[in-house]
């Protein structure tokens, strides 16, 4: 099982991925394009279940569409997070996309 936290913004996306034990697998800043998202998630073993979470923003719809259309051999389940309920992010003293992605996972 793999878990990814996604910080989605207009100019970039930061994704932090961990394994079931919580050990960091990879973290990366990518362009917010369908192809870059597919490329990121296709790097993982196809037999692994993968769950991702993204904070609700005005532009999350396209990300959901991309992940839904991923080949069945590399499925990613996306959960939409309520920004008001992500207390760890709002309480963090340092707020960056990388920190948001790591906390959201």
DSSP file (Angstrom, degrees, kcal/mol; ACC not computed):
  #  RESIDUE AA STRUCTURE BP1 BP2  ACC     N-H-->O    O-->H-N    N-H-->O    O-->H-N    TCO  KAPPA ALPHA  PHI   PSI    X-CA   Y-CA   Z-CA
    1    1 A X              0   0    0      0, 0.0    19,-0.7     0, 0.0     2,-0.3   0.000 360.0 360.0 360.0 134.6    0.0    0.0    0.0
    2    2 A X  E     -Ab  19  50A   0     47,-2.5    49,-2.6    17,-0.2     2,-0.4  -0.927 360.0-159.9-121.6 149.0    1.3    3.5   -0.9
    3    3 A X  E     -Ab  18  51A   0     15,-2.6    15,-2.8    -2,-0.3     2,-0.4  -0.991   5.7-168.9-130.1 136.3   -0.1    6.8    0.3
    4    4 A X  E     -Ab  17  52A   0     47,-2.3    49,-2.2    -2,-0.4     2,-0.5  -0.987  10.7-156.2-128.6 136.0    0.4   10.2   -1.4
    5    5 A X  E     -Ab  16  53A   0     11,-2.5    11,-2.3    -2,-0.4     2,-0.5  -0.922  17.7-158.8-104.0 133.5   -0.3   13.7   -0.2
    6    6 A X  E     -Ab  15  54A   0     47,-2.6    49,-0.9    -2,-0.5     2,-0.7  -0.956  14.7-163.9-121.5 125.6   -0.8   16.3   -2.9
    7    7 A X  E     -A   14   0A   0      7,-2.9     7,-2.2    -2,-0.5     2,-0.5  -0.930  22.8-162.7-102.8 109.8   -0.4   20.1   -2.6
    8    8 A X  E     +A   13   0A   0     -2,-0.7     2,-0.3     5,-0.2     5,-0.2  -0.833  18.8 157.3-104.7 125.1   -2.1   21.4   -5.7
    9    9 A X        -     0   0    0      3,-2.0    23,-0.1    -2,-0.5    48,-0.0  -0.874  52.4-101.3-137.4 170.6   -1.6   24.9   -7.0
   10   10 A X  S    S+     0   0    0     -2,-0.3    22,-0.2     1,-0.2     3,-0.1   0.882 118.6  32.9 -62.0 -40.9   -1.9   26.7  -10.3
   11   11 A X  S    S+     0   0    0      1,-0.2     2,-0.3    20,-0.1    21,-0.2   0.671 127.5   1.0 -95.6 -18.7    1.8   26.7  -11.1
   12   12 A X        -     0   0    0     19,-0.2    -3,-2.0    20,-0.1     2,-0.4  -0.980  52.7-136.3-160.2 170.8    2.9   23.4   -9.6
   13   13 A X  E     -AC   8  30A   0     17,-2.4    17,-3.1    -2,-0.3     2,-0.5  -0.997  13.6-158.8-132.2 134.4    2.0   20.3   -7.7
   14   14 A X  E     -AC   7  29A   0     -7,-2.2    -7,-2.9    -2,-0.4     2,-0.4  -0.979  12.2-172.7-116.6 127.1    4.0   18.8   -4.8
   15   15 A X  E     -AC   6  28A   0     13,-2.7    13,-2.5    -2,-0.5     2,-0.5  -0.974   8.4-169.9-123.5 129.8    3.5   15.1   -4.1
   16   16 A X  E     -AC   5  27A   0    -11,-2.3   -11,-2.5    -2,-0.4     2,-0.4  -0.981  10.6-166.6-117.1 126.7    4.9   13.2   -1.2
   17   17 A X  E     +AC   4  26A   0      9,-3.4     8,-3.3    -2,-0.5     9,-1.5  -0.939   7.9 177.7-119.6 135.2    4.6    9.4   -1.2
   18   18 A X  E     -AC   3  24A   0    -15,-2.8   -15,-2.6    -2,-0.4     6,-0.2  -0.877  24.6-120.0-127.7 161.6    5.1    7.0    1.7
   19   19 A X  E >   -A    2   0A   0      4,-2.1     3,-1.9    -2,-0.3   -17,-0.2  -0.290  46.2 -84.0 -90.5-176.3    4.8    3.3    2.1
   20   20 A X  T 3  S+     0   0    0    -19,-0.7   -18,-0.1     1,-0.3    -1,-0.0   0.757 129.9  54.7 -62.5 -25.5    2.5    1.5    4.6
   21   21 A X  T 3  S-     0   0    0      2,-0.1    -1,-0.3     1,-0.0     3,-0.1   0.495 119.7-109.1 -85.3  -4.0    5.0    1.8    7.3
   22   22 A X    <   +     0   0    0     -3,-1.9     2,-0.3     1,-0.3    -2,-0.1   0.553  69.7 145.0  88.2   8.2    5.2    5.6    6.8
   23   23 A X        -     0   0    0      1,-0.1    -4,-2.1     2,-0.0    -1,-0.3  -0.639  57.5-105.3 -82.0 135.9    8.7    5.6    5.3
   24   24 A X  E     +C   18   0A   0     -2,-0.3    -6,-0.3    -6,-0.2     3,-0.1  -0.369  37.2 176.2 -62.8 130.7    9.2    8.2    2.6
   25   25 A X  E     -     0   0A   0     -8,-3.3     2,-0.3     1,-0.4    -7,-0.2   0.817  64.2 -34.1 -98.6 -50.4    9.3    6.7   -0.9
   26   26 A X  E     -C   17   0A   0     -9,-1.5    -9,-3.4     2,-0.0    -1,-0.4  -0.969  45.7-158.7-166.1 157.9    9.6    9.9   -2.9
   27   27 A X  E     +C   16   0A   0     -2,-0.3     2,-0.3   -11,-0.2   -11,-0.2  -0.985  22.9 170.9-142.8 137.0    8.6   13.5   -3.0
   28   28 A X  E     -C   15   0A   0    -13,-2.5   -13,-2.7    -2,-0.3     2,-0.5  -1.000  32.5-136.4-151.9 146.2    8.6   15.6   -6.1
   29   29 A X  E     +C   14   0A   0     -2,-0.3     2,-0.3   -15,-0.2   -15,-0.2  -0.916  38.3 172.2 -99.7 125.6    7.5   19.0   -7.5
   30   30 A X  E     -C   13   0A   0    -17,-3.1   -17,-2.4    -2,-0.5     2,-0.2  -0.853  37.6 -92.8-131.2 166.0    5.9   18.6  -10.9
   31   31 A X        -     0   0    0     -2,-0.3     2,-2.2   -19,-0.2   -19,-0.2  -0.517  43.7-111.0 -74.1 147.1    4.0   20.7  -13.4
   32   32 A X  S    S+     0   0    0    -21,-0.2     2,-0.3   -22,-0.2    -1,-0.1  -0.422  74.7 123.4 -81.2  68.3    0.2   20.6  -13.1
   33   33 A X  S  > S-     0   0    0     -2,-2.2     4,-2.0     1,-0.1     5,-0.2  -0.907  71.2-120.0-125.1 155.3   -0.4   18.7  -16.3
   34   34 A X  H  > S+     0   0    0     -2,-0.3     4,-2.5     1,-0.2     5,-0.2   0.911 113.3  50.8 -57.4 -44.9   -2.2   15.4  -17.0
   35   35 A X  H  > S+     0   0    0      1,-0.2     4,-2.7     2,-0.2    -1,-0.2   0.898 108.7  49.4 -65.1 -41.6    1.0   13.8  -18.4
   36   36 A X  H  > S+     0   0    0      2,-0.2     4,-2.1     1,-0.2    -1,-0.2   0.875 111.9  49.6 -67.4 -35.1    3.2   14.8  -15.5
   37   37 A X  H  X S+     0   0    0     -4,-2.0     4,-2.3     2,-0.2     5,-0.2   0.936 112.5  47.3 -66.6 -46.1    0.7   13.4  -13.0
   38   38 A X  H  X S+     0   0    0     -4,-2.5     4,-2.3     1,-0.2    -2,-0.2   0.933 111.9  50.6 -59.3 -46.1    0.4   10.1  -15.0
   39   39 A X  H  X S+     0   0    0     -4,-2.7     4,-0.5     1,-0.2    -1,-0.2   0.906 109.8  51.0 -59.7 -42.7    4.2    9.8  -15.2
   40   40 A X  H >< S+     0   0    0     -4,-2.1     3,-1.0     1,-0.2    -1,-0.2   0.955 115.7  39.5 -60.2 -51.2    4.5   10.4  -11.4
   41   41 A X  H >< S+     0   0    0     -4,-2.3     3,-1.0     1,-0.2    -1,-0.2   0.754 106.9  63.5 -76.0 -23.1    2.0    7.7  -10.5
   42   42 A X  H 3< S+     0   0    0     -4,-2.3    -1,-0.2     1,-0.2    -2,-0.2   0.590  86.3  75.3 -76.1  -8.5    3.1    5.2  -13.1
   43   43 A X  T << S+     0   0    0     -3,-1.0    -1,-0.2    -4,-0.5     2,-0.2   0.664  82.3  84.6 -74.5 -14.9    6.5    4.9  -11.6
   44   44 A X  S <  S-     0   0    0     -3,-1.0     6,-0.0    -4,-0.2   -42,-0.0  -0.519  97.9 -82.9 -90.8 155.8    5.2    2.8   -8.7
   45   45 A X    >   -     0   0    0     -2,-0.2     3,-1.2     1,-0.1    -1,-0.1  -0.280  35.1-136.5 -56.4 136.3    4.7   -1.0   -8.8
   46   46 A X  T 3  S+     0   0    0      1,-0.3    29,-0.3    -4,-0.1    -1,-0.1   0.745  99.6  60.5 -70.6 -23.7    1.4   -1.8  -10.5
   47   47 A X  T 3  S+     0   0    0     27,-0.1     2,-0.3     2,-0.1    -1,-0.3   0.608  86.2  96.6 -80.7  -9.8    0.4   -4.5   -8.0
   48   48 A X  S <  S-     0   0    0     -3,-1.2     2,-0.3   -47,-0.1    27,-0.0  -0.622  76.6-127.5 -82.6 134.1    0.5   -1.9   -5.1
   49   49 A X        -     0   0    0     -2,-0.3   -47,-2.5    25,-0.0     2,-0.4  -0.606  29.6-159.8 -73.6 141.2   -2.7   -0.3   -4.0
   50   50 A X  E     -bd   2  76A   0     25,-0.6    27,-2.7    -2,-0.3     2,-0.4  -0.987  12.6-174.6-132.8 126.4   -2.3    3.5   -4.0
   51   51 A X  E     -bd   3  77A   0    -49,-2.6   -47,-2.3    -2,-0.4     2,-0.3  -0.955   6.6-174.4-119.7 139.7   -4.3    6.1   -2.2
   52   52 A X  E     -bd   4  78A   0     25,-3.2    27,-2.6    -2,-0.4     2,-0.4  -0.932   9.2-157.0-131.5 154.4   -3.8    9.8   -2.5
   53   53 A X  E     -bd   5  79A   0    -49,-2.2   -47,-2.6    -2,-0.3     2,-0.4  -0.994   8.5-176.3-132.8 140.8   -5.3   12.9   -0.8
   54   54 A X  E     -bd   6  80A   0     25,-2.1    27,-3.0    -2,-0.4     2,-0.2  -0.992  30.7-112.4-134.8 142.9   -5.6   16.5   -2.1
   55   55 A X  E     - d   0  81A   0    -49,-0.9     2,-0.3    -2,-0.4    27,-0.2  -0.518  43.2-101.2 -72.1 138.4   -6.9   19.5   -0.3
   56   56 A X        +     0   0    0     25,-2.5     2,-0.3    -2,-0.2    27,-0.2  -0.460  59.1 153.3 -64.4 120.0  -10.2   20.9   -1.8
   57   57 A X    >   -     0   0    0     -2,-0.3     3,-1.0    -3,-0.0     4,-0.2  -0.806  60.3 -93.3-135.2 177.5   -9.4   23.9   -4.0
   58   58 A X  T 3  S+     0   0    0     -2,-0.3     3,-0.2     1,-0.2    -2,-0.1   0.719 121.5  46.2 -67.0 -18.4  -11.1   25.4   -7.0
   59   59 A X  T 3  S+     0   0    0      1,-0.2     4,-0.5   -51,-0.1     3,-0.3   0.070  74.8 103.6-117.2  26.4   -8.9   23.4   -9.4
   60   60 A X    <>  +     0   0    0     -3,-1.0     4,-1.9     1,-0.2     3,-0.3   0.690  61.9  81.7 -80.9 -17.1   -9.0   19.8   -8.0
   61   61 A X  H  > S+     0   0    0     -3,-0.2     4,-2.3     1,-0.2    -1,-0.2   0.893  88.8  50.7 -58.4 -45.7  -11.5   18.4  -10.6
   62   62 A X  H  > S+     0   0    0     -3,-0.3     4,-2.3     1,-0.2    -1,-0.2   0.871 108.2  53.7 -63.2 -35.7   -8.9   17.9  -13.4
   63   63 A X  H  > S+     0   0    0     -4,-0.5     4,-2.4    -3,-0.3    -1,-0.2   0.922 108.3  49.6 -64.2 -43.7   -6.6   16.0  -11.0
   64   64 A X  H  X S+     0   0    0     -4,-1.9     4,-2.3     1,-0.2    -2,-0.2   0.916 110.3  50.9 -59.8 -44.5   -9.5   13.6  -10.1
   65   65 A X  H  X S+     0   0    0     -4,-2.3     4,-1.5     2,-0.2    -2,-0.2   0.907 109.7  50.2 -61.1 -42.7  -10.3   13.1  -13.8
   66   66 A X  H  < S+     0   0    0     -4,-2.3     3,-0.3     1,-0.2     4,-0.2   0.940 112.6  45.8 -62.0 -47.7   -6.7   12.2  -14.6
   67   67 A X  H >< S+     0   0    0     -4,-2.4     3,-0.9     1,-0.2     9,-0.5   0.849 110.5  54.2 -67.0 -33.6   -6.4    9.7  -11.7
   68   68 A X  H 3< S+     0   0    0     -4,-2.3    -1,-0.2     1,-0.2    -2,-0.2   0.810 108.8  49.2 -68.2 -29.1   -9.8    8.1  -12.7
   69   69 A X  T 3< S+     0   0    0     -4,-1.5    -1,-0.2    -3,-0.3    -2,-0.2   0.351  82.3 120.4 -94.8   7.4   -8.6    7.6  -16.2
   70   70 A X  S <  S-     0   0    0     -3,-0.9     6,-0.1    -4,-0.2     5,-0.1  -0.380  80.4 -87.3 -63.8 149.9   -5.3    6.0  -15.2
   71   71 A X    >   -     0   0    0      1,-0.2     3,-2.5     3,-0.1    -1,-0.1  -0.265  34.2-116.6 -57.9 146.9   -5.0    2.4  -16.6
   72   72 A X  G >  S+     0   0    0      1,-0.3     3,-0.8     2,-0.1    -1,-0.2   0.708 113.4  69.5 -59.0 -19.0   -6.5   -0.2  -14.3
   73   73 A X  G 3  S+     0   0    0      1,-0.3    -1,-0.3   -26,-0.0    -2,-0.1   0.655 110.1  31.4 -74.9 -13.8   -3.0   -1.6  -13.9
   74   74 A X  G <  S+     0   0    0     -3,-2.5    -1,-0.3   -27,-0.1    -2,-0.1  -0.379  84.0 177.4-138.0  58.2   -2.0    1.5  -11.9
   75   75 A X    <   -     0   0    0     -3,-0.8   -25,-0.6   -29,-0.3     2,-0.4  -0.367   9.5-167.6 -71.2 142.2   -5.1    2.6  -10.0
   76   76 A X  E     -d   50   0A   0     -9,-0.5     2,-0.6   -27,-0.1   -25,-0.2  -0.993  11.3-148.0-128.9 123.3   -5.0    5.5   -7.6
   77   77 A X  E     -d   51   0A   0    -27,-2.7   -25,-3.2    -2,-0.4     2,-0.4  -0.818  17.5-153.9 -91.9 123.0   -7.9    6.2   -5.2
   78   78 A X  E     -d   52   0A   0     -2,-0.6     2,-0.4   -27,-0.2   -25,-0.2  -0.839   8.4-166.0-103.7 132.6   -8.2   10.0   -4.6
   79   79 A X  E     -d   53   0A   0    -27,-2.6   -25,-2.1    -2,-0.4     2,-0.6  -0.952  16.1-137.7-113.6 135.2   -9.7   11.4   -1.4
   80   80 A X  E     -d   54   0A   0     -2,-0.4     2,-0.3   -27,-0.2   -25,-0.2  -0.826  20.1-147.5 -94.1 124.0  -10.7   15.1   -1.2
   81   81 A X  E     -d   55   0A   0    -27,-3.0   -25,-2.5    -2,-0.6     2,-0.6  -0.719  13.4-124.2 -95.8 140.0   -9.7   16.7    2.1
   82   82 A X    >   -     0   0    0     -2,-0.3     3,-1.7   -27,-0.2     4,-0.5  -0.726  17.2-147.5 -79.5 117.1  -11.7   19.4    3.8
   83   83 A X  G >  S+     0   0    0     -2,-0.6     3,-1.0     1,-0.3     7,-0.2   0.828  95.7  58.5 -58.8 -32.5   -9.2   22.3    4.3
   84   84 A X  G 3  S+     0   0    0      1,-0.2    -1,-0.3    -3,-0.1    -2,-0.0   0.709 105.5  50.3 -69.2 -19.6  -11.0   23.4    7.5
   85   85 A X  G <  S+     0   0    0     -3,-1.7     2,-1.6     1,-0.1    -1,-0.2   0.423  81.7  94.0 -99.9   0.5  -10.4   20.0    9.0
   86   86 A X    X>  +     0   0    0     -3,-1.0     4,-1.7    -4,-0.5     3,-0.7  -0.553  47.8 166.0 -90.9  72.6   -6.7   19.8    8.3
   87   87 A X  H 3>  +     0   0    0     -2,-1.6     4,-2.0     1,-0.2    -1,-0.2   0.839  67.3  61.2 -59.2 -37.4   -5.6   21.2   11.6
   88   88 A X  H 3> S+     0   0    0     -3,-0.2     4,-0.8     1,-0.2    -1,-0.2   0.889 106.4  46.5 -60.4 -38.5   -2.0   20.1   11.3
   89   89 A X  H X4 S+     0   0    0     -3,-0.7     3,-0.7     1,-0.2    -1,-0.2   0.939 113.3  46.6 -69.9 -45.8   -1.6   22.3    8.2
   90   90 A X  H 3< S+     0   0    0     -4,-1.7    -1,-0.2     1,-0.2    -2,-0.2   0.767 115.0  48.1 -70.2 -22.1   -3.2   25.4    9.7
   91   91 A X  H 3< S+     0   0    0     -4,-2.0    -1,-0.2    -5,-0.2    -2,-0.2   0.610  85.6 112.8 -89.9 -12.5   -1.3   25.0   12.9
   92   92 A X    <<  -     0   0    0     -4,-0.8     3,-0.1    -3,-0.7    -3,-0.0  -0.336  58.7-150.7 -64.4 137.9    2.1   24.6   11.1
   93   93 A X  S    S+     0   0    0      1,-0.2     2,-0.6    -2,-0.0    -1,-0.1   0.833  89.0  48.4 -76.3 -33.2    4.5   27.4   11.7
   94   94 A X  S    S-     0   0    0      2,-0.0     2,-0.6     5,-0.0    -1,-0.2  -0.938  73.2-172.4-110.5 116.7    6.2   26.8    8.3
   95   95 A X        +     0   0    0     -2,-0.6     2,-0.3    -3,-0.1     3,-0.0  -0.918  21.4 141.5-116.1 111.5    3.8   26.4    5.4
   96   96 A X     >  -     0   0    0     -2,-0.6     4,-2.6     1,-0.1     5,-0.2  -0.882  62.4-104.4-134.4 167.2    5.1   25.4    2.1
   97   97 A X  H  > S+     0   0    0     -2,-0.3     4,-2.5     1,-0.2     5,-0.2   0.895 121.7  52.3 -60.5 -39.9    3.8   23.1   -0.6
   98   98 A X  H  > S+     0   0    0      2,-0.2     4,-2.1     1,-0.2    -1,-0.2   0.909 110.7  46.6 -64.6 -42.3    6.3   20.4    0.4
   99   99 A X  H  > S+     0   0    0      2,-0.2     4,-2.5     1,-0.2     5,-0.2   0.920 112.4  51.2 -65.2 -43.7    5.1   20.6    4.1
  100  100 A X  H  X S+     0   0    0     -4,-2.6     4,-2.5     1,-0.2    -2,-0.2   0.922 110.9  47.8 -58.5 -45.7    1.5   20.5    3.0
  101  101 A X  H  X S+     0   0    0     -4,-2.5     4,-1.2     1,-0.2   -85,-0.2   0.902 112.6  48.6 -64.3 -41.6    2.0   17.5    0.8
  102  102 A X  H  < S+     0   0    0     -4,-2.1    -1,-0.2     1,-0.2    -2,-0.2   0.901 115.2  43.9 -66.3 -41.8    3.8   15.6    3.6
  103  103 A X  H  < S+     0   0    0     -4,-2.5    -2,-0.2     1,-0.2    -1,-0.2   0.880 109.8  56.6 -71.0 -38.3    1.2   16.4    6.2
  104  104 A X  H  <        0   0    0     -4,-2.5    -1,-0.2     1,-0.3    -2,-0.2   0.776 360.0 360.0 -66.5 -27.6   -1.7   15.6    3.9
  105  105 A X     <        0   0    0     -4,-1.2    -1,-0.3    -5,-0.2    -2,-0.1   0.554 360.0 360.0 -62.5 360.0   -0.6   12.1    3.2
